[in-house]
Amino acid sequence: MLNQIFKSSTHPLRNGAVILAAGLAIAACTNSSMRSGQSALRPVFPAEAVVAAPSESATPASPQIIWALRSGLNVAALMCPEVSLKDDYNQMLKAHRSLLAQTHDLEQARYRQLYGREAEARQSAAMTRLYQSFANVIDRKIFCSQASGFANRAVSISSETLARQAQQALAALQPGAVELATNLD
């Protein structure tokens, strides 16, 4: 029957049969390189997140990026199960108190300059969006692992080093966070 369908150029099922045959051929090629039982469409997730130390930039990150990183680590400290993350986050706040206070003041001044009397409401709305983005990460295990690794390192580095590593650390914490942080306004 299939032989007749393929040979006939006018048979109504010919085009569907050709497409089906091509699809099966492609599937056979794909599956031949796999072990039995594996599916070509099964998503692959890393077993464990690789937490690498961020490299230092030549220049410190903007206050927006530093504050966004602090925000992401804050969310992680609240929602991740690692007790050491909470402790490291609190120690990081103490170790980098001056940098974070200056960053906070610069961000508030920037919002006042941009929005005048609406600055507080606009900044609050922007920070809510940022916090929500961290709270709704796709892979919480990787997010928590990245946050834990950076918070642990942040305790023992200088504020200057933290500022130079902030952008890469934020990008590792959540892909797209750097872009979000710089476009919140």
Salt bridges, closest charged atoms under 4 A:
ASP105 OD1 - HIS104 ND1 3.74
GLU107 OE2 - ARG110 NE 2.95
GLU118 OE1 - ARG122 NH1 3.82
ASP185 OD2 - ARG110 NH1 2.36
